[in-house]
Amino acid sequence: MTLDGLCAEISLQMRPLRGQRVLIALSGGADSVALACALCRLREQEGWRLRAVHVNHGLRGAESDGDQDFVEALCSRLALPLSCRRLVPPARAGETWAREARYEAILAVAAETDCSVVALAHHRDDQAETLLEHLLRGCGPEGLAGMRSISRMGKVTLARPLLGVARAALRAALKAAGETWREDRTNAQAMCLRNRLRLELLPAMEALAPGAAERLADAARLQAGEQAMLTDMETVFLQRHDHGWLALPLDALEALHPAMRARVLRRWWREVAPEEPRLDERQTVAWLDLLPARCGARCNLPGNWHGERDYRFLHAVPPVPPPREEVLVEARKARYCLGQVTLTLAPWRPEDGTGDGKRWQAFPGEQLAGCRLRTRQAGDWMRPFGGGGRKSIQDVFTDRKVDAAFRDRVPLVCRGQEVLLIAGVTAGNLPPAGEKNNLWTLRWDGYLPWLDG
């Protein structure tokens, strides 16, 4: 392969990213040098605004400094703006620290320089090694898809346009163009699993079945296509059933294939608790096992969250309850917001009727004096509609089968501790209005998952 051929491959793979600001992760090794040279040849044609970043881990002393000197000279020659980050390794820095620290530094530079794309030089042999590494660690289908040519990390797009190109082809292209690169001597030492896969297992596989690395990379590519389809199915499900209440309907989950249920829960968890660790297999199974369990059954989730199964929903319950909100309600045309729900007040019209007590209710204006819109508090009570005496709000929620995880977020119209109206649940035993011209229609707008629960 020549650099021109490499340019054609990169242009094809990065077509969706034309015209963007691209940050090249440039170590000085053959792979990243080939990527940088090709991208620089293409920048005018593709409209890319290029910049490079070099991370000096300081793990190889003078050799690490030599890598940085080489990269600085290369970028000067290519007229490629460069940001360098020098790290201070901890006492026992290893491969995991180096990888995580490198990505952290690269993403920081991307944010500082307003680059929306980070270009990485992973190639076909890297993909084969990744697939083998994931297999040996017992990963699931998502891991068997290996690295994606275009993916997301935080706020940036990761582009890996060389996944279809062999390591040997990249070096051949550089040699033909008269370009040099730096060699990392630790890559030739069988010190970690990744290096042993590269130095021992893959050569043995190639000897047994020539072209093994290419077929492994092809298998990952095919699996990635399947995963993209399944991810689209997850997205459709969550768009239809996740309304921001940290709950998914049990019947919709039970209608899914068991494997898709697990995928949906893992994806949903990443979205509702992005700062927490991902679910492992044990936690996923424990959450799924709540589906056929009794109401109130729970399981532990990362970060002191817990999963809970209730009447109609499977919940993700955070460790800290939602903050309490309170709004004064007045007899005037107005809209009051509490969380995701809006209470709209408008003068009553005969066609409104008396209301159903759940979505809307005719309300005597004099009864609104001193009312507040809030969530429940200890000691709250209600006079049940059509009945006598008092009933605690806890008992009302239980009788109406409102999931426990919702109860601290259900909007109430209250006067003191007396609850007059519960969004999506019921109205209290309101006295009749003295005059019809002093009636107001109170309407709840927004998704109320406990409605008719």
VEXDREN-2710 file (C-alpha; in Angstrom, 1 decimal):
% VEXDREN-2710
k/r/px/py/pz
1/MET/0.0/0.0/0.0
2/THR/1.1/3.6/-0.7
3/LEU/0.2/6.7/1.1
4/ASP/-2.2/7.6/-1.7
5/GLY/-4.0/4.3/-1.2
6/LEU/-4.0/5.0/2.5
7/CYS/-5.6/8.4/1.8
8/ALA/-8.3/6.8/-0.2
9/GLU/-9.2/4.4/2.7
10/ILE/-9.2/7.2/5.3
11/SER/-11.3/9.4/3.0
12/LEU/-13.9/6.6/2.7
13/GLN/-14.0/5.8/6.4
14/MET/-14.1/9.4/7.7
15/ARG/-16.6/10.6/5.1
16/PRO/-19.3/11.4/7.7
17/LEU/-16.8/13.6/9.5
18/ARG/-15.8/16.0/6.7
19/GLY/-15.2/19.6/7.6
20/GLN/-14.7/19.0/11.3
21/ARG/-11.9/19.9/13.7
22/VAL/-9.8/16.7/14.1
23/LEU/-7.3/16.0/16.8
24/ILE/-4.7/13.3/15.9
25/ALA/-3.4/11.1/18.7
26/LEU/0.3/11.0/17.6
27/SER/2.7/8.8/19.6
28/GLY/5.5/8.8/17.0
29/GLY/5.0/5.1/16.2
30/ALA/4.6/3.9/12.6
31/ASP/0.8/3.6/12.9
32/SER/0.1/7.2/14.1
33/VAL/2.8/8.7/11.8
34/ALA/1.0/7.0/8.8
35/LEU/-2.3/8.4/10.0
36/ALA/-0.9/11.9/10.5
37/CYS/0.8/12.0/7.1
38/ALA/-2.3/10.8/5.3
39/LEU/-4.7/13.2/7.1
40/CYS/-2.4/16.1/6.3
41/ARG/-2.5/15.2/2.6
42/LEU/-6.3/15.2/2.8
43/ARG/-7.0/18.2/4.9
44/GLU/-7.7/20.7/2.1
45/GLN/-9.8/18.1/0.1
46/GLU/-11.8/17.1/3.2
47/GLY/-12.0/20.5/4.8
48/TRP/-10.5/19.2/8.1
49/ARG/-8.9/21.5/10.6
50/LEU/-6.2/19.3/12.0
51/ARG/-4.2/19.4/15.2
52/ALA/-2.1/16.7/16.9
53/VAL/-1.6/15.7/20.5
54/HIS/1.3/13.8/21.9
55/VAL/1.2/12.3/25.4
56/ASN/4.6/11.7/27.1
57/HIS/4.0/9.1/29.8
58/GLY/7.5/9.4/31.1
59/LEU/7.7/5.6/31.4
60/ARG/10.8/5.0/29.3
61/GLY/12.9/8.0/30.4
62/ALA/15.1/9.4/27.6
63/GLU/13.3/7.3/25.0
64/SER/10.0/8.9/25.9
65/ASP/11.6/12.3/25.5
66/GLY/13.1/11.2/22.2
67/ASP/9.5/10.3/21.0
68/GLN/8.4/13.8/21.9
69/ASP/11.3/15.4/20.0
70/PHE/10.5/13.3/17.0
71/VAL/6.8/14.2/17.0
72/GLU/7.6/17.9/17.4
73/ALA/9.9/17.8/14.4
74/LEU/7.4/15.9/12.3
75/CYS/4.6/18.3/13.1
76/SER/6.8/21.2/12.3
77/ARG/7.5/19.7/8.9
78/LEU/3.8/18.9/8.3
79/ALA/2.7/22.4/9.4
80/LEU/0.5/20.5/12.0
81/PRO/-0.3/22.4/15.2
82/LEU/0.8/20.2/18.2
83/SER/-0.2/20.0/21.9
84/CYS/2.1/18.0/24.2
85/ARG/1.2/16.6/27.6
86/ARG/3.8/15.3/29.9
87/LEU/2.5/12.9/32.6
88/VAL/4.1/11.9/35.9
89/PRO/3.7/8.2/36.3
90/PRO/2.8/6.7/39.7
91/ALA/5.1/4.3/41.5
92/ARG/3.6/1.2/39.9
93/ALA/2.4/2.6/36.6
94/GLY/1.3/-0.2/34.2
95/GLU/-0.5/-0.7/31.0
96/THR/-3.9/0.2/32.4
97/TRP/-2.7/3.4/34.0
98/ALA/-1.0/4.4/30.7
99/ARG/-4.1/3.8/28.6
100/GLU/-6.5/5.6/30.9
101/ALA/-4.1/8.5/31.5
102/ARG/-3.5/8.8/27.7
103/TYR/-7.2/9.0/26.9
104/GLU/-7.8/11.5/29.7
105/ALA/-5.1/13.8/28.4
106/ILE/-6.3/13.4/24.8
107/LEU/-9.9/14.3/25.7
108/ALA/-8.7/17.2/27.8
109/VAL/-6.8/18.6/24.8
110/ALA/-9.8/18.0/22.5
111/ALA/-11.9/20.1/24.8
112/GLU/-9.3/22.9/25.1
113/THR/-8.9/23.1/21.4
114/ASP/-12.6/22.7/20.5
115/CYS/-11.9/19.5/18.4
116/SER/-15.0/17.4/17.9
117/VAL/-13.2/14.4/16.5
118/VAL/-10.2/12.4/17.8
119/ALA/-8.4/10.3/15.2
120/LEU/-6.8/7.1/16.5
121/ALA/-4.4/4.9/14.6
122/HIS/-5.7/1.5/15.6
123/HIS/-5.3/-0.9/12.6
124/ARG/-6.4/-4.4/11.6
125/ASP/-3.9/-6.2/13.7
126/ASP/-4.9/-4.2/16.7
127/GLN/-8.5/-5.2/16.1
128/ALA/-7.5/-8.9/15.9
129/GLU/-5.7/-8.5/19.2
130/THR/-8.6/-6.7/20.8
131/LEU/-11.0/-9.5/19.7
132/LEU/-8.8/-12.2/21.2
133/GLU/-8.3/-10.2/24.4
134/HIS/-12.0/-9.8/24.8
135/LEU/-12.6/-13.5/24.1
136/LEU/-10.1/-14.5/26.8
137/ARG/-11.8/-12.2/29.3
138/GLY/-15.2/-13.8/28.6
139/CYS/-16.9/-10.7/27.1
140/GLY/-20.3/-10.7/25.6
141/PRO/-21.5/-9.9/22.1
142/GLU/-20.8/-6.1/22.4
143/GLY/-17.1/-6.9/23.2
144/LEU/-16.8/-9.3/20.3
145/ALA/-17.5/-6.3/18.0
146/GLY/-14.1/-5.0/19.0
147/MET/-13.3/-1.4/18.2
148/ARG/-15.7/0.7/16.0
149/SER/-14.5/2.8/13.1
150/ILE/-16.6/5.6/14.5
151/SER/-17.8/5.8/18.1
152/ARG/-18.3/8.2/20.9
153/MET/-16.4/9.0/24.1
154/GLY/-17.8/11.7/26.2
155/LYS/-18.5/14.7/24.0
156/VAL/-16.1/13.8/21.1
157/THR/-16.3/11.3/18.2
158/LEU/-13.5/8.7/18.0
159/ALA/-12.5/7.9/14.5
160/ARG/-10.4/4.8/13.7
161/PRO/-10.1/4.8/9.9
162/LEU/-7.3/2.2/9.7
163/LEU/-9.2/-0.8/11.2
164/GLY/-9.2/-2.4/7.7
165/VAL/-5.4/-1.9/7.1
166/ALA/-2.7/-4.3/8.3
167/ARG/0.3/-3.1/10.3
168/ALA/2.7/-4.3/7.6
169/ALA/0.8/-2.3/5.0
170/LEU/1.1/0.9/7.0
171/ARG/4.9/0.5/7.4
172/ALA/5.3/-0.3/3.7
173/ALA/3.4/2.9/2.9
174/LEU/5.7/5.0/5.1
175/LYS/8.9/3.4/3.7
176/ALA/7.7/4.1/0.1
177/ALA/7.2/7.7/1.1
178/GLY/10.5/8.0/2.8
179/GLU/9.0/8.6/6.2
180/THR/10.5/7.3/9.5
181/TRP/9.0/6.5/12.8
182/ARG/9.9/5.6/16.4
183/GLU/9.9/2.1/17.8
184/ASP/8.8/1.4/21.4
185/ARG/11.0/-1.3/22.7
186/THR/8.4/-2.4/25.2
187/ASN/6.2/-3.6/22.4
188/ALA/8.7/-6.4/21.7
189/GLN/8.6/-7.6/25.4
190/ALA/6.0/-10.2/26.4
191/MET/5.2/-8.4/29.6
192/CYS/1.4/-8.2/29.4
193/LEU/-1.5/-10.1/27.8
194/ARG/-1.7/-7.7/24.9
195/ASN/2.0/-8.1/24.0
196/ARG/1.8/-11.9/24.3
197/LEU/-1.1/-12.0/22.0
198/ARG/0.8/-9.9/19.4
199/LEU/4.1/-11.8/19.8
200/GLU/3.1/-15.3/20.5
201/LEU/-0.6/-16.2/19.8
202/LEU/-1.3/-14.3/16.6
203/PRO/1.9/-15.6/14.9
204/ALA/0.9/-19.1/15.9
205/MET/-2.6/-18.6/14.5
206/GLU/-1.1/-17.2/11.3
207/ALA/1.1/-20.3/10.9
208/LEU/-1.9/-22.6/11.4
209/ALA/-4.3/-20.6/9.3
210/PRO/-2.7/-17.9/7.1
211/GLY/-4.9/-14.7/7.1
212/ALA/-6.1/-15.3/10.7
213/ALA/-5.7/-11.7/11.7
214/GLU/-7.7/-10.5/8.7
215/ARG/-10.5/-12.9/9.4
216/LEU/-10.6/-12.0/13.1
217/ALA/-10.9/-8.3/12.1
218/ASP/-13.6/-9.2/9.6
219/ALA/-15.5/-11.1/12.3
220/ALA/-15.4/-8.1/14.5
221/ARG/-16.7/-5.9/11.7
222/LEU/-19.6/-8.2/11.0
223/GLN/-20.4/-8.4/14.7
224/ALA/-20.3/-4.6/14.9
225/GLY/-23.0/-4.4/12.2
226/GLU/-25.2/-6.7/14.3
227/GLN/-24.5/-4.7/17.4
228/ALA/-25.5/-1.5/15.6
229/MET/-28.8/-3.0/14.6
230/LEU/-29.5/-4.2/18.2
231/THR/-28.5/-0.7/19.5
232/ASP/-31.0/0.8/17.2
233/MET/-33.6/-1.5/18.7
234/GLU/-32.6/-0.5/22.2
235/THR/-33.0/3.2/21.2
236/VAL/-36.5/2.7/19.8
237/PHE/-37.6/0.8/23.0
238/LEU/-36.2/3.5/25.4
239/GLN/-37.6/6.4/23.3
240/ARG/-41.0/4.7/23.5
241/HIS/-41.0/3.7/27.2
242/ASP/-38.4/5.9/29.1
243/HIS/-40.2/9.1/30.0
244/GLY/-37.6/10.4/32.5
245/TRP/-39.1/8.9/35.7
246/LEU/-36.4/6.3/36.2
247/ALA/-38.9/3.6/35.5
248/LEU/-39.7/1.2/32.7
249/PRO/-43.0/-0.6/32.3
250/LEU/-42.9/-4.3/33.3
251/ASP/-45.2/-5.5/30.5
252/ALA/-43.0/-3.9/27.9
253/LEU/-39.9/-5.4/29.3
254/GLU/-41.5/-8.8/29.6
255/ALA/-42.5/-8.7/25.9
256/LEU/-38.8/-8.5/24.9
257/HIS/-36.6/-11.4/24.2
258/PRO/-34.5/-12.2/27.3
259/ALA/-31.3/-11.2/25.6
260/MET/-32.8/-7.8/24.6
261/ARG/-34.1/-7.2/28.1
262/ALA/-30.5/-7.5/29.4
263/ARG/-29.2/-5.1/26.7
264/VAL/-32.0/-2.6/27.4
265/LEU/-31.3/-2.6/31.1
266/ARG/-27.5/-2.2/30.6
267/ARG/-28.1/0.7/28.1
268/TRP/-30.7/2.3/30.3
269/TRP/-28.4/2.2/33.3
270/ARG/-25.6/3.9/31.3
271/GLU/-28.1/6.7/30.5
272/VAL/-29.7/7.2/34.0
273/ALA/-26.4/6.9/35.9
274/PRO/-23.6/7.8/33.5
275/GLU/-21.2/8.6/36.4
276/GLU/-21.5/5.1/37.9
277/PRO/-19.7/1.9/36.9
278/ARG/-21.4/-0.2/34.2
279/LEU/-23.5/-3.1/35.3
280/ASP/-21.6/-6.4/35.5
281/GLU/-23.2/-9.7/34.6
282/ARG/-24.2/-10.5/38.2
283/GLN/-25.9/-7.1/38.7
284/THR/-27.7/-7.4/35.3
285/VAL/-29.1/-10.8/36.2
286/ALA/-30.2/-9.6/39.7
287/TRP/-32.1/-6.7/38.2
288/LEU/-33.8/-9.0/35.6
289/ASP/-34.7/-11.4/38.3
290/LEU/-37.0/-8.7/39.8
291/LEU/-39.4/-9.0/36.8
292/PRO/-41.2/-12.1/38.1
293/ALA/-40.6/-11.2/41.8
294/ARG/-43.2/-9.8/44.3
295/CYS/-43.9/-6.1/44.5
296/GLY/-41.3/-4.3/46.6
297/ALA/-38.5/-6.7/45.7
298/ARG/-35.1/-5.0/45.4
299/CYS/-31.5/-5.6/44.2
300/ASN/-28.3/-3.6/44.7
301/LEU/-26.9/-1.5/41.9
302/PRO/-23.6/0.4/41.7
303/GLY/-23.2/3.7/43.6
304/ASN/-25.7/2.8/46.3
305/TRP/-28.5/2.8/43.7
306/HIS/-31.0/0.0/43.8
307/GLY/-33.4/-1.7/41.4
308/GLU/-37.0/-2.1/42.6
309/ARG/-40.0/-4.0/41.2
310/ASP/-43.4/-2.6/42.0
311/TYR/-46.9/-2.8/40.6
312/ARG/-46.4/-1.9/37.0
313/PHE/-42.8/-0.7/36.7
314/LEU/-39.2/-1.7/37.2
315/HIS/-37.4/1.2/38.9
316/ALA/-33.8/2.6/39.2
317/VAL/-33.9/4.3/42.6
318/PRO/-31.1/6.8/43.3
319/PRO/-29.3/6.9/46.7
320/VAL/-30.6/10.4/47.4
321/PRO/-34.3/11.3/47.3
322/PRO/-35.4/14.0/45.0
323/PRO/-35.3/17.6/46.4
324/ARG/-38.6/18.9/47.8
325/GLU/-40.3/21.7/45.8
326/GLU/-43.2/23.9/46.8
327/VAL/-45.1/26.5/44.8
328/LEU/-47.9/28.8/46.0
329/VAL/-51.1/28.3/43.9
330/GLU/-53.5/31.2/43.4
331/ALA/-57.0/31.5/41.8
332/ARG/-55.8/33.0/38.6
333/LYS/-55.0/31.9/35.1
334/ALA/-51.5/30.4/35.4
335/ARG/-49.2/27.5/34.9
336/TYR/-47.2/26.0/37.7
337/CYS/-44.4/23.5/37.2
338/LEU/-43.3/20.8/39.6
339/GLY/-40.6/18.5/38.3
340/GLN/-41.8/17.1/35.0
341/VAL/-45.5/17.9/35.6
342/THR/-47.4/21.2/34.9
343/LEU/-50.5/22.3/36.7
344/THR/-52.6/24.6/34.5
345/LEU/-55.3/26.8/36.0
346/ALA/-58.0/28.4/33.8
347/PRO/-61.5/29.7/34.5
348/TRP/-64.0/26.9/34.4
349/ARG/-66.3/26.5/31.4
350/PRO/-69.5/24.4/31.4
351/GLU/-68.1/22.1/28.7
352/ASP/-65.2/21.2/31.1
353/GLY/-67.6/19.2/33.3
354/THR/-66.7/18.5/36.9
355/GLY/-63.5/16.5/36.0
356/ASP/-62.3/13.0/36.7
357/GLY/-60.1/13.9/39.7
358/LYS/-57.1/12.5/37.9
359/ARG/-56.2/14.6/34.8
360/TRP/-58.5/17.6/35.6
361/GLN/-60.8/18.8/38.2
362/ALA/-63.3/21.7/38.7
363/PHE/-62.2/23.5/41.8
364/PRO/-64.0/26.1/43.9
365/GLY/-62.0/29.3/43.9
366/GLU/-62.4/29.9/47.6
367/GLN/-60.8/26.6/48.3
368/LEU/-57.6/27.6/46.5
369/ALA/-56.8/30.3/49.1
370/GLY/-53.6/29.3/50.9
371/CYS/-53.0/26.2/48.7
372/ARG/-49.6/25.0/47.6
373/LEU/-48.3/22.7/44.9
374/ARG/-45.7/20.3/46.4
375/THR/-44.8/16.7/47.0
376/ARG/-45.8/14.7/50.1
377/GLN/-44.7/15.4/53.6
378/ALA/-45.0/13.4/56.8
379/GLY/-48.5/13.7/58.3
380/ASP/-50.3/14.5/55.0
381/TRP/-53.9/13.3/54.8
382/MET/-57.0/13.5/52.6
383/ARG/-60.8/13.3/52.9
384/PRO/-61.6/10.6/50.3
385/PHE/-64.1/11.7/47.6
386/GLY/-67.6/10.5/48.4
387/GLY/-66.6/9.2/51.8
388/GLY/-66.1/10.5/55.3
389/GLY/-63.2/10.7/57.7
390/ARG/-59.6/10.9/56.9
391/LYS/-57.0/8.7/55.2
392/SER/-53.3/9.1/55.2
393/ILE/-51.7/9.8/51.8
394/GLN/-49.6/6.7/52.3
395/ASP/-52.8/4.6/52.5
396/VAL/-54.3/6.5/49.4
397/PHE/-51.1/5.6/47.4
398/THR/-51.3/2.0/48.5
399/ASP/-55.0/1.7/47.7
400/ARG/-54.5/3.2/44.3
401/LYS/-51.4/1.0/43.7
402/VAL/-49.0/3.9/43.0
403/ASP/-45.5/2.5/42.9
404/ALA/-43.5/3.3/46.0
405/ALA/-40.6/4.8/43.9
406/PHE/-43.0/7.4/42.5
407/ARG/-44.6/8.6/45.7
408/ASP/-42.1/11.3/46.7
409/ARG/-42.5/12.8/43.2
410/VAL/-46.3/12.8/42.8
411/PRO/-47.5/16.5/42.7
412/LEU/-50.2/17.4/45.3
413/VAL/-52.4/20.4/45.8
414/CYS/-52.5/21.0/49.5
415/ARG/-53.7/23.4/52.2
416/GLY/-51.5/22.8/55.1
417/GLN/-51.4/19.0/55.7
418/GLU/-54.7/18.4/53.9
419/VAL/-54.3/17.1/50.4
420/LEU/-57.0/18.3/48.0
421/LEU/-55.8/16.9/44.7
422/ILE/-53.3/14.2/43.7
423/ALA/-52.0/14.4/40.2
424/GLY/-53.1/11.3/38.2
425/VAL/-54.7/9.7/41.3
426/THR/-57.7/11.3/42.8
427/ALA/-59.4/14.4/44.2
428/GLY/-60.4/14.9/47.8
429/ASN/-64.0/15.4/49.0
430/LEU/-64.2/19.1/48.0
431/PRO/-67.1/21.2/49.1
432/PRO/-69.4/22.5/46.4
433/ALA/-68.6/26.0/45.0
434/GLY/-70.7/28.8/46.1
435/GLU/-70.9/30.3/42.6
436/LYS/-70.2/28.9/39.2
437/ASN/-68.3/32.0/38.2
438/ASN/-65.8/31.3/40.9
439/LEU/-64.9/27.8/39.6
440/TRP/-61.5/27.0/38.2
441/THR/-60.4/24.0/36.0
442/LEU/-57.1/22.5/37.3
443/ARG/-55.4/20.3/34.7
444/TRP/-52.3/18.2/35.0
445/ASP/-50.1/18.2/31.9
446/GLY/-47.2/15.7/31.4
447/TYR/-46.6/12.0/31.6
448/LEU/-48.0/10.5/34.8
449/PRO/-46.7/6.9/34.9
450/TRP/-48.8/6.0/38.0
451/LEU/-52.1/7.1/36.3
452/ASP/-54.6/4.2/36.6
453/GLY/-51.9/2.2/38.3
END
